[in-house]
C-alpha cells in the first residue's frame, strides 16, 4: 500500500469502510478488489500494480474503468 499521511489515511479508511465495507489494508490482506470483491490474481504491468496500491482495483476493474 502507498504511504500517506495519517489524516489522509484516516479519511480514506473511513470512506472505504462506508463505501465498500472494508479498508484498503483489509482488502490487501484478503487479496481482494475494493470494488468488485474478486480475488486478486495478477496484473498486466507495473503501472496496473501501482494503480492497485493506490485505488485497490483489480486488473478487471481497472480495465473496465473509463479513465479520462
Secondary structure, 3 states (H helix, E strand, C coil): CCCCCHHHHHHHHHHHHHHHCCCHHHHHHHCECCCCCCECCCCCCHHHHHHHHHHCCCHHHHHHCCCC
